[in-house]
Amino acid sequence: MSAVFGLDGREWRLASASAVLFFAAFPPFHLIAPSLLALVPLVVAVREARTPRRAARIGFVFGALHHGLLLHWMVPALERLTATAPLVYATAVMLLALSQALACWMLDLLRRGGRVPFWFALPLAWTAVEWGIAHAPGMLAYPWLGLGTSLTGYPELVGIAELAGARGVTFWLALVNGLVAQAVVAGRGARRVRGGLRAGRAWLAAALVVAAIPAAWGVWRARYLDLRPGPVVTTVRTTLRAQPDEEISDLEALAAVEALLAAPEADAPAPYLVVLPEGTFRDGLDQPEVVAGLGDLSRRLGAPVVFGVVRTEEAGAGRYNSAALAGPGGLQGDPYDKRRLVPWVERMPLAGLFPMTAGERPLRAGAGWTVLEAGRHAVGALICYEAAFTGAARALRRAGARVLLNITNDAWFARTGAFAVAQHEAHLVMRAVETRTGVVRSANLGPAGFVHPTGRVRARVSGPGAGVATARVDAVVGPTWYVRVGDVAGPGAAAALLLLLLFGRTRRPRFPPPGSRPVPRSPETGH
């Protein structure tokens, strides 16, 4: 593999090792060790790169391999919507790979010109780029599975998210990776393994301390949360429209939901709220018989019903993917219109290149974070993909929501295996920990259930059939620090990175010619 894409075999192996470790860190695998080690091979390769351009190539190769593995489910998920699904997948992977190339390029510049040790430059660059991807303009924002989300299989360990958010967890894990990489570099000159461990033991000890303190605090915090009892909620898993061409009227969908809720769960308390999945009703709210049926259902259940609906605001004004609330008297309040639309599914960037299937029409994004007033308990709805955006849950919580809902339609994941759904659910765990608010998930052809404020998933309903689950949804007393202050780690890392890059320009040494040998560096300082 020598000289492929301008990289030698060792650089390819190191980039590939990091890509595979990252893949193992994320759901459905959720292995702990890769979260703490995945960046180490990549950082070693970047440190040995002769120029920043070569470091960027290494980052691009890593990004293409990493995101190619992580998002492999996109092709079977999108092929029902567009004939160009492989091209859409390749475009997404390449754009994300470019972001990793940028991170490695800046990491190398920091190490060379700014004289910033790479164990500290790594969390700055990685967190800044991750934050930038999540806040890119328009449809380019894509916050899917940041490094911090890799540990959500063990939610107590990411308890610091209630202080610093998902980006703060990313900074922490990247710092641990950087310290371990520093230990590897420090021990490379030793002839034996024992000598290498002795040379790098100070850095390994630092990595252990940095890893242990936030994790221990998170475990302690999860045990002593001051929770306020919330409402009892029933969440529904439906199995409607399993095939792309399957036609079910809204009245048929309503009948299926009524039949599902007709038989109460054994020993389950009466619900205060019932939650139906995204897109349960497809023809809008202009059908009086459907609206009347929802009101009758709410009256019989003794609880308001939150449901997903695709609606048209007015003639020619466009269609919205919405969450609405029905009570005994019919519709209550204004619906919430989804603000974060899924690229190439609900809205088509470059529609001329990536046409949608005939009959599909793009949706319009909503304008505000609307809280649904379900009696004494205000609820905030995150519709499907919105669960990946840290700011969405925070905005709803600040608007007064005491319960967070995630209504979703997983029908397009039907042929993707466990990967896509598991990755989607991981974001809900992070949102619950950030806000310390219970999250209710209702899905069509996907798992339904509850996420406790500790981040633990409970009362989960999955499998081939429809079903319901009922549980109480609690939240901490008062907003968390993250809800009050917001994301400091992301923009803070970006600002510090920019200042260091600008400051380092006047001190940057000349890079050696491509054919020369790299100048030896001190194993202790990395310079």
N, C-alpha and C positions, 0 to 999 in steps of 0.2 A: 504494500500500500504506500510505497515511498513516493513522495512528491505529488500525491493526489490532492488537488485543490491547493497546491502550494504548501502542504504540510507533510511531515515525515510520518513514518509508521508509529513512532512513540506518541506523537501528538494526537494521532487518530485514536490510539488505544486509550489514552487518558481522557479524551473527550467522550469516547464511547462508554467508558467506565462510569463517568459521572451521569450520563444519560440513563444508563441501566439502573444505577442506584436511585436516581430521582424517580424513575418509574416504580421501583419497589417501595419508595417512601409514601406514595400517594395511594388513595383507595382504588380498588378494593383490598390491596395488600396491607397498607398501613403498618409497615415495619418501622420500629423506632430508630434503630441504628443508622439507616440510610439518611434520615433527616439530619443527623449530626455529622455525617461523613460525605454526603453526595457531592458537595462542592470541592472536596479536597483534591481529587485528581485533576479537575479543571483548573484550579488555582495553581497547582504545581506546573501544569502545561503553560499557563499564561505567564508565570514567573520566569520560565525558561525561554519564552519567546524573544526573538532578537529585536523585533520592532513592534510598535502598537498595531500596525496593520496585520502582522502575523497573529497577534493576540486576538484581534477581531475575527480573523478566519477561524481560529480555534473555537471562539464563542459561537460563531455561526454554525459550525459543524455540530457542536454540542446542542444548540438550540433546535436544529433541524431534526436530529436524532431524538432528543428529549420530547419535543412537542409532536413529532411524528408518532412516537409510541403512545404518548399520553392521550392524544386526540384521534386515535385510529378509528374510533367509533363514529366519527363524523360522516364517513362515506355511506355506510348503511343507513344512518339516520337521515341524511339529506337526499338520498337518491329518490325518495318518494315525492320530493318537492321540486327537484331540478335535475335535468339530465347532465348537468355539468358538475355534479357532486365531487368527483375526484379533483377537478380544477379548483373548486371552492376550498376543499381540504388542503390542497397544495399551496394555495394562496395564503390561507390562514397560517399554516406552518412556516412558510417563508417569512411572513411579516413578523411573527413571534421570534423566529431565529435571528432576524435582524436586530431585535431588541436585545437578545443575548450577546450578539456581536458588539453592540454599543456598550453593554455593561463591561465586557472583557477589555475593550479598547480603553475605556475610561479607567478601569482598574490598572492597566499597564501604565497609562499616563500618570496616574497618581503615584505609583510606585517609583517611576523614573524621575519626573520633573518636580512633583511636590514633595518628594522624599517622605511620603506617608507609608508606614509599614503596611504590607499587604494584608495582614490579619485584621487591620482596622479599615483599610480601604475597601475590602470585600463587602462588609455589611453596608457601607455607605453607597457603593455603586449598585449593589443588588437591590437594596431597598428603594433607592431612588428610581431605578428603571421599572421595578414592579409597580411603584406608585404611579409613574408616568403612563404605563400601559392602562392602568385602571382609570386614569383621568384623561385619556386621549380624547380629542374632540369628536363629537358626533357618534357615528357607528363604529369608530375605530377602538373605542374603549372596550377592553376585554380582560376583566379581572379574574379569569378562571384559574383557580388553584395556584395561588401564590405559595411560596415556600412555607409560610406559617401554617397554612391549611393542612400540610402533610401530617401534622401531629394530632389532628382532630379525632383520630381513633382512640386517643387517650386524653380526653378533654380536660381532665384535671391538670395536666402538664402545661396547658396553654392558658392557665388562669390569668396571666398578665395581660391577656387581651382586653379585660375589663378596664385596664389602665391605659394601654397603648394601642389597642386595636390589632387587627391582623397584621398590619405593616410593622408594628412593634415586635410581634412574634417573629416575623421574618428577619428583622434586624438582629434579634437575639440568636436565632439559629445560624444565621450567616456569620455572626461573630464567633460562635463555637466552631464552625467549620474552618474559619480563618485561623484560629489558634491551633487546631489540629494540623492544618496544612503547615503552619510554622514549625510545629514539632517534627513533621516529616522532613522538611527541608533541613532543619537543624541536625537531624540524625543521619542524613544521606552520606556524609563524609566518613562515617564510621565503618570499619571493616566487618563488624559482626552486629547481629541484631541487638545483643545486649548493650553494645556500645552506642548504637543508635538510640535505644530507649533512654540510656543515661544522658545522652546529649540533648534529647528533646523532652526530658521529664518535666522541666520547669514549664514548658508550654503546654504539655499534657495536663499538668496539675491546674494550670490556669483555665484550660478548656473545661476540666471537670467542675471547677468551682463555678464558672460562668454558666454551665449547663444546669448544675444542681440547685442553685439558689432560687431562680425563678420557678423551676419545676416544683420544688418543695413548698414554696409559697402558694402556688396554685393548688396543690393537694390540700394544704391547710385551709385555704380560703374556701374550697368547695365543701369542706366539712362544717363550716361555721357561717354559711350564708344566712342572713336575716331575711327570710322570705315572708311575703305577704300572701295569704291564701287568695287564689283567683277563682274564676268561674269554672264550673264543670262543663266540658266541651265534648261533643260527639263529632268525630271526623269520619269521613266516608271515603272508601275506595270503590270506584266504579270500574266497569269493564265495557265502556261504550265506544263505538266506532273504532274497533281494533284494526280494521283495514282502511287504507286511504280512500277507497271507493265505497265504503259502507255508509249508507244513508239512513239516518235515524232522525225523525222529527223531534222537535222540542217536547211535544206531548208524550211521545214514547219515552224520551229521556226522563221526564217527570214521573211517568208511571214506574219506570225501573227504580228510581230513587225512592218513591213511596213504598214500593214492595220491599226494598232493602231495609227501610226504617220502620216497617210495620211490626216486625218481631223485635222486641226490646232485648238487649243483652242481659244475660243472667247476672243478677246481683249488681247491675250497673245503676248508679244514681241517675235521677232525671237530669238531662242536660240543660244548661242555661243558654247554650248556643250550639247550632249545628252548622257544619262547614262542608260544602260540596266543592268538587274540583274545578279547575280552570276549564272554561269552555264547555261546561255542562249543557248550556243552551246556546244555540248557534244563530238563531234568527232574530236576535235582538229582544228588546222589551216591548215591542209593539203588538204582541199577541195577548189580548185580554184574558183568554182562557188559561194561558201559562201563568200570567201574573196572579190571577185568581187562584189557581192551583197551588202556587207557592204560599199565598196567604192562608189557604185552608190547611196546608201542611204545617205551617208555623203554628196555627191555632191548635191543631191536634197534638203536636209535640210539646206545646207549651213553651216554645223557645224560638227566637228569631233564627233565620237561615241566611248564611252568607253563601253566595253561589257565583260561579264564573259564567260570564256571558260575553259573546261577541255582539256589540251593539252599534247602531248607527245613530249619531247624535241628532242629525237632521238631514234632509235631502241634500245630497251632494257634499256634505261636510266631512265625509270619510268614516271609516269604521275603527272601533276601539276594542281592545281586549280588556275587559273590565271585571271588577268584583263589585257586587251589589248586595244589598241587605233587604230581606223581606220579613215582614211581621204579620200578625193576624189581619191587619188592615191593608195589606199589600206592600208596595215598595216603600222603604223608609230612607229618607235623606238622599244625598247625591252619591252615585257610584264612584269608585276609584278607577281611573283609567291607567293602565300600565304605562310607565314612563320609559323603562329600559327594554326596548324591543330586541329580539334575537336577530342578529344579522343573517341574511340569506334564508330566514324562515318567516319572520313577520315583516321585515322590511328588507328590500334588496339593494345593497350598494352595487353600483355598476350594473344596473338591471339589464343593460344591453348585452353585457358579457355573460351574465348568469341569470337567464330567464327562469321564472317560476313556472310550475306546472299549469297547464291551461285550467282556468277557473279559479285559481288562487289570486287574491288581491292583497296587496300590502296594507298594513295597518298604520294608524297614526298614533304618535306618542301622546300621553296625557301631559297636563300642564302643572300639576301640583300633587303634594302628598296628602291625600284625603283620608281622614280617619273615620271609620264607620262606628256610629254610636249605637251599640247594642245594649240599651238600658244603662245600667250603672257601670258597665265595663266597655270602654272604648277599645276597638281592635284595629290593628293596622295590617293590611294585606300586602304581601310580597308575591307577585305573580310570576311563577316559574323562575326564569333566568335572573330576576331581580334579587334573588337570594345571594348571588355572588357579589353584590355591591355593598360594601360596608356602610356607605353613606345612606343607603335606603332605609335600613333598619334603624339607624340612629335618628334619621329625620322623622320617621313615624313615632319613635319613642318620645322624641322631643315635642311632637305634636299632640301628645297625650295618650298614645296607645299603651294599654296595660297588658295586652296579649298580641303576639305576632302570629300571623297566619302565612302559610305558604301554600297557595293553591296552584296546582300544576297539572299538565296533561303529558304523561310519559308515553303516549301512544307512538310517537316518532322514535322512541328509544327501544321499541319492541324487538328489533333485530340486532341490537348492539351489545347484548350480554349484560354483565353486571357492572361494567366500567362506568358508563355514563351516569346511571342512576346513583351509584355509590359516590361518584365525584360531586354530583349535585347535592346530595344529602350532607356531604362534608361541610359545605358552606353554611348550612343551617346550624350546625354545631358551633361554628365560629360566631355566627350572629347571636346565638343564645348566650355564649360566654361574654361577648363584648357588651351586651346590654343586660345580662343576667335576667333575661325575660324568657318565659316559656314560649316555645314555638309549636304551632299545630300544623302538621302537613296533611293535606288532602289531595289525592291524586287519582287520575284516571289511568288505569293499567300500570300503576306504579305503587310503591309502598306508601301507606298512610300511617300516621302515628304522632308521637309527641317528643319534643326535645326539652328536657328539664333545664332550668337555669344553670346547672352544673355542666351542661353539654351532653349529658347521657341520654341516649335514645331509649324510649320505653313505649309500651303498648303499641307495638308496630304491627300493622296488618299488611301482609303481602301474599304471594302465591297466585294461583291461576284465577281464583274467584273473587267476586266482590265481597266487601265486608265493612264493618264499622268498628270503631274503638272509642271508648269513653274514658276520660281522665280529667283530673283537676289541673289547671294551668296556673302556676304561681309565678311571681316575680319578686325581685328584691325591693325592699323599702327604699324609695328614692332612686334617682338615676346614678349610674356608674360614672366614674371619672371620664371614661371614654365618651359616654353619651353627653356629658356636660361640656367637655373640651374639644372632642373630635380627634382626628388623626394628626398627631404631632410628628411621629416617627417618619412618615412618608415625605411630607414637604420639608421637614427638618433635614433629612438625609439629602434631599435634592439641593437645598440651599447650601449646605456644607460642602457638597460635592462641587457645585459650581464655583464657590469661593476658592476652594483648594486648587481646582483646575486653572482658574484665572491667576491665582497667586503663583502657581508653579510654572507658568509660561516663561517668566523672566529667569528662572533658574534651571530650565530644562537642558540637560546635556545633549550633545549630538549623539545620535544613535549609530552604532557600529554598522559598517557595510554588511549586506546580506551574507557574504561568504565568510565573515570573520567569526572567531570564537567569542562567546560571551565573556565579559569580564567577571572573574570570580567575585562572589559576594560573601560577606560575613554571615555565617549560619545563625548568629544571634540577632542581627539587625535586619537581615534580608536585603541590605544595600551593597 
